[in-house]
């Protein structure tokens, strides 16, 4: 899997958002307007090609009038990470830089999922 390969969890999250948006007969433009983000950003998130901040995700959930539990975030949190940790990358300086970047991206995604899990478990809604 290349460094630029999207995380399967982001793809699953984006697919869920797209399905819910379509069920509500909303366009990406309408969803973006309600969430306060650019329509292109919604498209990238739905395709799984863009990592999403917690605040943006909560805004999208609010725009779609859906709770984190309805989106199935707990199931996404249980999926394995897209890439293995550092041990598989070559120890070259370029490889080390790529490895550090990748580990930071994975850690950020795991923090996002942990925050969302806590929000679901405490019953908070966006």
C-alpha positions, 0 to 999 in steps of 0.5 A: 500500500503506498503512502498516498493510499487512503485509509479504509476507515476514512473511505468507510466514514465518507461512504456512510456520510454520502449514504446518509446525505443521499437518504435525506435528498441533500446535495453536497452543496446544501450539506456544505452550506449547512455545515459551514464548509466548502462543497469540494471539502464535502466531496473529498471527505465522502471519497475518503481522500481527505482526513476530517477534523472532529469539528468538521465531522460534528458540523456535518453530522449536525447538518445531516441531523444525525448522531455519531451513533447513527453514523456507526463511528464505533464500528469504524473505530474498531477497524485496523489502521490502514498502515503498519507502524514504523518497523516496515519502513526503510531506515533511510532519512527519506524513509524515516521522514515518511515513516514519521509523517505516516505515524503522525497521521495514524495517531491523529486518526486514532485520536479522532476516533477516540474523541468520537467514541467518547462523544457517543458513549456520553450521549453528546450529539453534535 
